[in-house]
Amino acid sequence: MKNKRTVAHNFAQGIHVLVIATLLAGLALSLAPAQVARAIDPADYTVTKVGDTNDGTCDVSDCSLREAITAANAAGGHQSIDLPAGTYTLTRTSSGEDGNVWGDLDITDDVTINGAGAETTIIDGNGTDRVLHVFSSATVVVGDVTIRNGKADDG
């Protein structure tokens, strides 16, 4: 039969081993490489509907592609727009307007538009105007999106 001193000594030794193992595990985690940041910035604007509307705002529950571009233009500096899967047909038809109210999507400042895949995210110009009108001062990156049915100016 073991005496009380041996049992207490073995218990204390077990606690020391547990504490040392916990400290070593914490040290290993702190030395692990940090997660790599996303290659694409998180979205400043997320489009929530496919309709080509323009009520002047882009908020969490009501934001068309046109409204997101208008908001990005007004914000200044680089902005990003997440465009979920869907077909975004430009229906506010007209041409020759440069305020992003009618016709093509007028982009006046730096923006990245991130689609959900070229097979499932489509911006359709509806054959009435070009699809994107990028002003010379803007840098635009469009990824994972199909752009179709634009109409070039005859002039």
N, C-alpha and C positions, 0 to 999 in steps of 0.2 A: 504494500500500500504506500502510495506516495504521501509525503508529508506536505503540510500547507505551504511551506517555503518553496518547494519545487513547483507546485501548481501555480503559485503567484509569480514565480520567476518565468515559467513558460508562458503565462498569460501576458506578462509585461513584454517579453521578447516578441510575441505575436503582434502586439500593438505596435511596437517599434517597426516591425517589418511592414505592417499595413501603412503606417505613416510614411515610411521611406518610399514605398511603391506609389502612393498617392502623389507625393512630391515629384517623383520621377515622371509619372504620367503627365502632370501639369507642365513640367519642363519640356517634355517632348511635344506637347501641343503648342507651346509658345514658340518653339523653334520650327514648327511646320510652316511650309511656304503659305503666304497669304493667297486667298482666292484671286484669280485674274479678273480684272474689271471687264465689264461688258464692252465689246468692241463698238457698240452703238450706244450713244447717249440715251438715257431714259427720255421718254417723250415729254415734251412741253405741252402737247395737245394730242388728244386721242379722239379720232372721228367716231361718232356713235350712231350715225345714220347714213344711208346711201343717197337719200334725196338731196338734190341740188338747191338748197335753201340758203337764204342770206338775211337773217333777222338782226344781224349786227353783233351777235355774241357767239362765243364758243364756250359752252360750259359743260360740266361733267355729263349731264343727261341729254344735252341737245347741241350737237356739234357736227355740222356737215363738213366735207372737205373744203368747200369754198369758205366757210366760216373759219375753219382752222387756218387757212392760208391768210385770210384777212387779219386774224389775230396775230399770226407770226410776223406779218409785214409791219404791223403797228408796234410790236414789242421791241423791235430793234435787236441787232446782234443775231447770232446763230440760234435758230429754233429747230426743234424736230417734231414731226407729226407721225403718229402711228396710224396706219390705215388698215383696219381689219379686212378680212376676206369679204368680197362683195363686188358688184359692178356699180361704179359711180358714174352715171350718165349725166353729162352736162345738159341741162334742160332750160337754163336761163339764157335762151338764145338771143344773140345779137352779135355785132362785131364792131370793132373800132373804139371800144371803151377800155380804158386802162386802170380803172379803179377796183377791179375784181368784183364788180356788181353783176355784170352780164357777160355772156360769151365765154371766152377762154379764161383760164385761171391765171391771173396776173400776179407774178411773184417779184417783189421789189427788194427783198432782203434775203440773207443767207438762210437756207432751210434744207433739212434732210427729210425726205418722205420715205418711211419704211413700211412696205406692204407685208402681207402675210404669205406671199408666194405669187410668182408671176402667173401661175395657172388659175389662181383663185382671187387675186386682187387686180381689178381692171378699172382704169379710168377711160371712159368712152366719150370722145368729143362730139358724138351725135352728128358728125358730118357738117356742122354749121360754122365752125371756126377752128383755129388751131386749138390744141388741148392746153398746152402750157405756154405762157408768154413770160419769159425770163428776162428781166431788165438787165442791162449790161453791168450794173453795180452789184448784182446778186450772184452768189455761187449756190447752185442747187445740185443735190445728190438725190437720186431716186433709185430705190432698190426693192427688188422682189415685187414689182408692179408691171403690168402690161398696159401700155398706152396705145389706144387705137382710135380710128375713125376721126382723126383731125383733118382739117381742111386748110391748106396753105393759102396765103394771100396770092391773088393772081398778079399783083403788082410787084 
